Amino acid sequence: MTTFQVALSEALATMPAKAFLRQQGISNTLWKRIKHSGTFKVNGEIVNAARTMLKDGDTVSYQVEKPTDIEPEALPLDIRYEDEYLLIVNKPPGQLVHPTTKEAHGTLAGAVLYHYKGNGEAHSYHPIHRLDRDTSGLVLIAKEPQVQYLLAARDGTKLFHREYLAIVEGRPKPPEGLIDAPIARALPSIILRKVSPEGKEARTHYKTLSCFAREGHELSLVELRLETGRTHQIRVHMSHLGHPLAGDDLYGGSLDLMQRQALHAYRLHFPHPVTKESIDIKAELPADMQQLLP
């Protein structure tokens, strides 16, 4: 059940329910679901949402979460931030963010829904972005669809920022810069991507933090910041630069030292979509990447 406390300026005695909810970040699609849900209440009484005027101090509530077939599972969950609107978790490598038809169990989605259930919260699963199965790190999850809407990019404006750490082969030259190279599907594969002038724009900022050797391999620890969010963007761009990620055999990396791509989403920062406070969360490198460092 989603609940709002109505706060109007002194200049407004009343406001239509639709106008108030739009101010709270409700999309037109979600508004239609709300007004037809039969669950819209003002001060505890069900009313016709489309014909309701709200006044300062009213309490508005509704229930529009769709039933989900994702099964809650008692799995480890590394929570790095949580409030009534958002959840940020540190995903381990090897875990899917969302179930697939072939793999319905052991996912981050099941772990998150189990956490909600244990706290007596009735939320659906609303990840704002995804990580590849073998990429570790921070995932931002909205607890309500209107919060997901508030964090969705519109007009090309990114409303939250992701930064990554990767261990790549060789020494990038120059040691820092911008990779501005469009990315497209590498047909006939449905998984593989490539740099192509026919692709969608993709921009990745990188900065080499250190260079070192490990078991005869020259490696670099690189910090990366995404301007866009294309599938496999960092992996494709670093391979295009001639420095594939350690363990990323899909894009030319060696499996000698790592059995998965050495990529970790270590930082998320953004203004909170509801409270407006500055959120800045970091997660340390996982053990398999740590052991490669000097």
C-alpha positions, 0 to 999 in steps of 0.5 A: 500500500502506497501512502502520501501525506498531502501538503499544499501551499497556503495559496491552494485550498484544494487540488485535484487528486490527479494533479497532486499525484503527478507532482509526486512523480506518478506517470500517466500510465500509473495514474490510469492504474490507480484510478481504476484500481478500486483501492484509492482512499482519502483518510481511509475511505475509498473514493473516486480518484478522478473526481476527488479534490484533496486538501492540506493534511489529507492522507492518500493511499492506494494499492496498484502493485501487480502480482509477481511470479518471482518466488521469494528466496532466503538468500544472502543479501548485502544491503548498503542503503535502505529507506521507505523508497529505495534499496541499494544492494551489493550483488555478488558475481555469478548472480542474475539480477532478474529471473529468466525462463531457464533460471528462475531461482537463486536471483537477486530478485528472489532475495529482495522479495524475501527481504521485503516479506520478512519486514512485512512490506508488500512491494514488487521488484523494481530494479532501476538498472541491471548488471551482467550475471558475472559483474559484481557491485551496487544495484539500485532498486525502487520500492514503488513504481512511482519512485522507479519513474522518478529515477528513469532517464528522460530527455537523455538526462541521467538521474543517477550516476554509476562508477565502476572498477575494472582490471584490464589487460595491458596499460591503457594509453593515454592513461585516461580519456573518453571512449566515444564509440557507438555500440551495436549487436554483433549479428547473428549473435543475440549476446555479443556486441561490437563498436559500429557506426550503425550502433547507438551512441555510447560514451565511457570515461576511464582513468587508470589508477595503477599498473602492475604485473601478476603471474606474467600478465601486465594489468591495470586497475581502471576507474570507469564512469558511464554516460550511457548504459548500453549492453556490455558497454564497458566490456566492449569499449575496453576491448575496442581500446585494446585492453579487454577485461581480465577474465572476459573471454567473450571480448578477448580477455584471458581466463588465466587469472580470473574466471569472470570479467573483472568488473565491479560497480563500486559507486552509486551517487544521486539526489534522492528522488523524494527527500532530495538528500545526496546519496553516495554509496560505495562497495569495496572490491570483491575478493577475487578482484582484490587478490589480483592487486599488488 
